[in-house]
Amino acid sequence: TVHVRLLSGSNDHHRAEAVFKALARALRAAVSLDEAAAGDVPSTKDVL
């Protein structure tokens, strides 16, 4: 489930575009490889 809160905008078309663009950017950041961590096993151990 994705919840979106739009803080501004009056044109529904532009609001929808903004939502999809933000979601696409978030997904790209979430699945992209971090070159600085190449070879490391992804983990949140000792981080949380």
GURO-947434 format. One record per residue (C-alpha): residue in three letters; x, y, z. Coordinates in Angstrom, 3 decimals. Example, Ala and Ser with C-alpha at 12.3 -4.5 7.8 and 13.67 -1.06 7.14 Angstrom:
% residues 2
+---------+----------+----------+----------+
: residuo :       xx :       yy :       zz :
+---------+----------+----------+----------+
:     ALA :   12.300 :   -4.500 :    7.800 :
:     SER :   13.670 :   -1.060 :    7.140 :
+---------+----------+----------+----------+
END
This chain:
% residues 48
+---------+----------+----------+----------+
: residuo :       xx :       yy :       zz :
+---------+----------+----------+----------+
:     THR :    0.000 :    0.000 :    0.000 :
:     VAL :    1.230 :    3.455 :   -0.888 :
:     HIS :   -0.199 :    6.534 :    0.786 :
:     VAL :    0.416 :    9.914 :   -0.837 :
:     ARG :   -0.161 :   13.354 :    0.606 :
:     LEU :   -0.054 :   16.184 :   -1.922 :
:     LEU :    0.795 :   19.481 :   -0.305 :
:     SER :   -0.182 :   21.744 :   -3.188 :
:     GLY :   -1.535 :   21.852 :   -6.715 :
:     SER :   -4.923 :   22.521 :   -8.233 :
:     ASN :   -4.785 :   20.708 :  -11.578 :
:     ASP :   -5.617 :   17.006 :  -11.093 :
:     HIS :   -3.584 :   16.016 :  -14.155 :
:     HIS :   -0.436 :   17.658 :  -12.804 :
:     ARG :   -1.065 :   16.255 :   -9.331 :
:     ALA :   -1.275 :   12.722 :  -10.767 :
:     GLU :    1.931 :   13.268 :  -12.748 :
:     ALA :    3.704 :   14.429 :   -9.589 :
:     VAL :    2.569 :   11.345 :   -7.668 :
:     PHE :    3.760 :    8.906 :  -10.330 :
:     LYS :    7.062 :   10.723 :  -10.818 :
:     ALA :    7.750 :   10.727 :   -7.074 :
:     LEU :    6.888 :    7.028 :   -6.825 :
:     ALA :    9.159 :    6.204 :   -9.765 :
:     ARG :   12.060 :    8.125 :   -8.226 :
:     ALA :   11.543 :    6.421 :   -4.856 :
:     LEU :   11.458 :    2.966 :   -6.457 :
:     ARG :   14.580 :    3.709 :   -8.498 :
:     ALA :   16.448 :    4.809 :   -5.371 :
:     ALA :   15.247 :    1.735 :   -3.474 :
:     VAL :   16.445 :   -0.804 :   -6.042 :
:     SER :   19.601 :    0.865 :   -7.342 :
:     LEU :   22.989 :   -0.549 :   -6.428 :
:     ASP :   25.270 :    1.514 :   -4.225 :
:     GLU :   28.727 :    1.551 :   -5.836 :
:     ALA :   30.339 :    2.440 :   -2.493 :
:     ALA :   28.949 :   -0.754 :   -0.947 :
:     ALA :   29.943 :   -3.086 :   -3.792 :
:     GLY :   30.572 :   -6.584 :   -2.472 :
:     ASP :   28.912 :   -5.945 :    0.893 :
:     VAL :   25.880 :   -7.912 :    2.003 :
:     PRO :   22.896 :   -5.554 :    2.429 :
:     SER :   21.953 :   -5.500 :    6.110 :
:     THR :   20.485 :   -3.237 :    8.762 :
:     LYS :   22.395 :   -5.004 :   11.534 :
:     ASP :   23.750 :   -2.487 :   14.068 :
:     VAL :   21.934 :    0.329 :   12.229 :
:     LEU :   18.438 :    0.224 :   13.664 :
+---------+----------+----------+----------+
END
